[in-house]
Amino acid sequence: MSFAARLAETAALTEAHLLAAIAAYPPGTIRDAMAYAARGGKRLRGFLVLESARLHGLSDAQALDAAAAIEAVHAYSLVHDDLPCMDDDDLRRGQPTVHVKWDEATAVLAGDALQTLAYELLSRASAAPDDAARVALIGALAQAAGARGMVQGQALDIAAEAAASPLTLEQITELQAGKTGALIGWAACAGARMVGADPAPLAAYAAALGLAFQIADDILDIEGSTEKTGKRLRKDEAAGKATFVSLLGLDGARDRARVLVGQAEAALSPYGDAADSLRQAARFVIARDS
Amino acid sequence: MSFAARLAETAALTEAHLLAAIAAYPPGTIRDAMAYAARGGKRLRGFLVLESARLHGLSDAQALDAAAAIEAVHAYSLVHDDLPCMDDDDLRRGQPTVHVKWDEATAVLAGDALQTLAYELLSRASAAPDDAARVALIGALAQAAGARGMVQGQALDIAAEAAASPLTLEQITELQAGKTGALIGWAACAGARMVGADPAPLAAYAAALGLAFQIADDILDIEGSTEKTGKRLRKDEAAGKATFVSLLGLDGARDRARVLVGQAEAALSPYGDAADSLRQAARFVIARDS
């Protein structure tokens, strides 16, 4: 199967699993808004979960709770990040954001419930082969998503907008390691955690991949189209915010992303050819147009 | 030890444990806002965790992760509930609310991170005697806190404000079972879940206790003082919202709360005298002035 076909397949599986979990909630606005926010996207994080699980001998079916869980956390973070008091975005995945389609209260609550859903999914008996692995996944997700991971990255990002001087390359790297890197890291390591294997090679892969992903995002923000990305672009430039592109230039940013992809591929050497799909994911991350 | 002394002791233990967990995060606004939101309050939910743990042979030290976890979820729900797009409150526990002291973005993120912290605490090795119990606590918390528990109750509460006609007694009872009952239920059952015992008697106790708690809150909203409760009162009346008091009258509400406390006490009969402290908690809930 080609990489594109596998990515599309895992995205469909993950989204169906996530939507089925949401459909089990009581009917109403919150459930509708959760399902709305859970639709669409590349599902890169879910793909990483399924591929790292496969690398450790687990089937897609055995990894779908974890794949849906990380996409639930990602969806929650986007819903809250789009709020007027945060990034104030009206377009996401080509659709009106949740607070535009409904209202801010619905966006706050639907985001809250999407975060809760992630832990509900990971506490299921089907989420990992044993309780120890379930606890390891949950503990690692709480580390990645909270005030020393994703939320801390988002807070640094908001603080940067109010700061008198633009961030340095080192500060942006730290910010992005939290804001996007932490969840990508959790996703790539999930398969190892499910079977109690050492996640270190996958963590190294994900650290390089996450940074390459963010650099590619910054390049897309300059060169991409709203039609293809489904979101408003060039907001960072308008706000005078430092990005990898503003600090390195377009060519410099492209070079840096290519070096990182090479590092990501190299980190997978312990797994041999079995990790080819993850290598392709690294190349995809800097070649995508959405 | 008197009930009041035991309540004060458990509140101090739980708050210290929660603040220590927050202090381990990277310094910054989010950590400060989390600690600010985590201070104060009666800590009834933490008390219920510690007492139900003691009832099942566990020490305070063995139950503090769970007690701090439920208080973290409670604190997160208050921070988000106080936002301008939700209940728009400027005073909580006698202090300016988080979005007043900082800003809305900080309140959204600090609330998000407090929810994450709850799952971090419950995934610790010290949270329960074994992994199966940790997973049981986490799964039950995700059920109680999400879109079929607390968040659903909050959504019904917000929908009620926009509704053309006030809620019926049945609808308010359902709303409160989610909004306040679900976390109280989790707290009361925590000790049983930690040792794999049947939580049914504690669940019955908590269902009656949670409803009595809410009726007492509605009475306090009419008869209480902002000085003692630390929050703005009589907002429901001004908004024309149905409450237990508006539907049953003050005397009727008091009678109903007393009946519920009797039911809560009766539900504890399987535990004999060992549950006296939980019986005192039920009586306290309707006698408090804050």
HADDOCK unambig.tbl for C-alpha pairs under 7 A between the chains (distance, minus, plus):
assign (segid A and resid 25 and name CA) (segid B and resid 147 and name CA) 6.24 0.50 0.50
assign (segid A and resid 25 and name CA) (segid B and resid 148 and name CA) 5.80 0.50 0.50
assign (segid A and resid 26 and name CA) (segid B and resid 148 and name CA) 6.18 0.50 0.50
assign (segid A and resid 85 and name CA) (segid B and resid 104 and name CA) 5.93 0.50 0.50
assign (segid A and resid 85 and name CA) (segid B and resid 105 and name CA) 5.29 0.50 0.50
assign (segid A and resid 86 and name CA) (segid B and resid 105 and name CA) 5.52 0.50 0.50
assign (segid A and resid 104 and name CA) (segid B and resid 85 and name CA) 5.91 0.50 0.50
assign (segid A and resid 105 and name CA) (segid B and resid 85 and name CA) 5.30 0.50 0.50
assign (segid A and resid 105 and name CA) (segid B and resid 86 and name CA) 5.52 0.50 0.50
assign (segid A and resid 109 and name CA) (segid B and resid 151 and name CA) 6.31 0.50 0.50
assign (segid A and resid 113 and name CA) (segid B and resid 146 and name CA) 4.85 0.50 0.50
assign (segid A and resid 113 and name CA) (segid B and resid 147 and name CA) 5.51 0.50 0.50
assign (segid A and resid 113 and name CA) (segid B and resid 151 and name CA) 6.53 0.50 0.50
assign (segid A and resid 116 and name CA) (segid B and resid 142 and name CA) 5.48 0.50 0.50
assign (segid A and resid 116 and name CA) (segid B and resid 145 and name CA) 6.90 0.50 0.50
assign (segid A and resid 116 and name CA) (segid B and resid 146 and name CA) 5.48 0.50 0.50
assign (segid A and resid 117 and name CA) (segid B and resid 142 and name CA) 6.68 0.50 0.50
assign (segid A and resid 117 and name CA) (segid B and resid 146 and name CA) 6.80 0.50 0.50
assign (segid A and resid 119 and name CA) (segid B and resid 142 and name CA) 6.17 0.50 0.50
assign (segid A and resid 120 and name CA) (segid B and resid 139 and name CA) 5.38 0.50 0.50
assign (segid A and resid 120 and name CA) (segid B and resid 142 and name CA) 5.05 0.50 0.50
assign (segid A and resid 120 and name CA) (segid B and resid 143 and name CA) 6.81 0.50 0.50
assign (segid A and resid 123 and name CA) (segid B and resid 135 and name CA) 5.64 0.50 0.50
assign (segid A and resid 123 and name CA) (segid B and resid 138 and name CA) 6.50 0.50 0.50
assign (segid A and resid 123 and name CA) (segid B and resid 139 and name CA) 5.06 0.50 0.50
assign (segid A and resid 131 and name CA) (segid B and resid 131 and name CA) 5.50 0.50 0.50
assign (segid A and resid 131 and name CA) (segid B and resid 132 and name CA) 5.59 0.50 0.50
assign (segid A and resid 131 and name CA) (segid B and resid 135 and name CA) 6.72 0.50 0.50
assign (segid A and resid 132 and name CA) (segid B and resid 131 and name CA) 5.60 0.50 0.50
assign (segid A and resid 135 and name CA) (segid B and resid 123 and name CA) 5.65 0.50 0.50
assign (segid A and resid 135 and name CA) (segid B and resid 131 and name CA) 6.70 0.50 0.50
assign (segid A and resid 135 and name CA) (segid B and resid 135 and name CA) 6.50 0.50 0.50
assign (segid A and resid 138 and name CA) (segid B and resid 123 and name CA) 6.50 0.50 0.50
assign (segid A and resid 139 and name CA) (segid B and resid 120 and name CA) 5.39 0.50 0.50
assign (segid A and resid 139 and name CA) (segid B and resid 123 and name CA) 5.05 0.50 0.50
assign (segid A and resid 142 and name CA) (segid B and resid 116 and name CA) 5.49 0.50 0.50
assign (segid A and resid 142 and name CA) (segid B and resid 117 and name CA) 6.69 0.50 0.50
assign (segid A and resid 142 and name CA) (segid B and resid 119 and name CA) 6.17 0.50 0.50
assign (segid A and resid 142 and name CA) (segid B and resid 120 and name CA) 5.05 0.50 0.50
assign (segid A and resid 143 and name CA) (segid B and resid 120 and name CA) 6.81 0.50 0.50
assign (segid A and resid 145 and name CA) (segid B and resid 116 and name CA) 6.90 0.50 0.50
assign (segid A and resid 146 and name CA) (segid B and resid 113 and name CA) 4.85 0.50 0.50
assign (segid A and resid 146 and name CA) (segid B and resid 116 and name CA) 5.48 0.50 0.50
assign (segid A and resid 146 and name CA) (segid B and resid 117 and name CA) 6.81 0.50 0.50
assign (segid A and resid 147 and name CA) (segid B and resid 25 and name CA) 6.23 0.50 0.50
assign (segid A and resid 147 and name CA) (segid B and resid 113 and name CA) 5.50 0.50 0.50
assign (segid A and resid 148 and name CA) (segid B and resid 25 and name CA) 5.81 0.50 0.50
assign (segid A and resid 148 and name CA) (segid B and resid 26 and name CA) 6.20 0.50 0.50
assign (segid A and resid 151 and name CA) (segid B and resid 109 and name CA) 6.31 0.50 0.50
assign (segid A and resid 151 and name CA) (segid B and resid 113 and name CA) 6.53 0.50 0.50
